Amino acid sequence: NANLLRMSQTDGLTGVDNRRHAEERLTEMFEHATRLAEPLAVVMVDVDHFKSVNDTFGHQAGDAVLKQFAEILQTEAREIDRVGRYGGEEFMVLLPGTVLDAAVTFAERVRAAAEAHTFEFAGGEIRRTVSCGVAAWPHPRVETCEALIKAADDALYVAKESGRNRVIRFDSREFNEHTQSEHDGSERDADVTARAVQPEWGDRAPRGPDLGPPPRA
């Protein structure tokens, strides 16, 4: 039954592809892209400060924001593109035949359209922005469709962490600087922790559980 099939592939709230179907389409597109050496881009998009919509105005307002934002995505997407709801307030857009620069341009259009939009719901209206992470194949660090999703999701994380309402491309200078600074910070934290728990006698082990540290030289 065609209706049952469509319902099994569609997100009930927004009408876009559900996560399972979006991932199936990505697998198909990735296989096609690698076989024919054609580019493929993925844009991960997240509604900024979405939790506060539900907390302040209720879940019906949150649902209205998600539905209207899904319409923005579908308006900006081409007929051959696929829009999917990846989970919660996060969406995934698949852009076949699209190089990274063009995908960034698409993501920037989405970001600007969301920023300019007034989301209306029963009893009020609200403004919200979105953050976008963009990645594309071919790329030396992207060898599978799973790696492509992770690259776009990592870029989205950097967009959220670096101020929201922005588009970050995977492996860009801004992306690499942010991830490197986080890595350096983690190493510093680990070093501080290691020094904090190091015994006062340094590398030498105590002689036994009841004898305490060895005598100082």
Disulfide bonds with the S-S distance in Angstrom:
none
